[in-house]
């Protein structure tokens, strides 16, 4: 399973991430994470998809903002490299148009047509997700850090998307891509 993490890069030496299969720097020459955001997202995904090949697609360098054309180039790279799944923990003021050949995308709502939309729910356990009114909900917390209270840990929409990406990766191991949303809705109903 090839999972692209469109973010600030990934620091492969982080103990929660482990191996990074590759990547690309859309905004600079490397995909090393200088902000920590992409690394934390990768750690949350790695927890649920330990054997996946993670690819860093760096669209942020020194701050968590980018331009629309950078985001489009990143998604085009994901399509060209035949990623199975894309974690897109970004928001946008204008939704993107569908790009041919894209894999399954998990993102916050209203970013990309046909993506799996996710919102954070602080009451949702980290090992579950649910579906309501056309939207998936997941915990906004990545893996807990020993000695750090959960509310002081990194948290937010990005990590709800990352947690959901992990659940989608697990489902894609056993179901066809075209069935993924239907299967996820069924799984959410079972855990409710």
Buried (B, 14 or more C-beta within 10 A) or exposed (E): BBBBBBBBBBBBEBEBBEEBEEBBBBBEEEBBBBBEBBBBBBBBBBBBBEEBBBBBBBBBBEEBEBEEEBBBBBBBBBBEBEBBBBBBBBEBEEEBEEBEEBBBBBBBBBBBEEBBBBBBBEEBEBEBBBBEEEEBBBBBBBBEEEEEEEEEBBBEBBBBBBBBBBBBBBBBEEBEEEEBBEBBBEBBEEEE
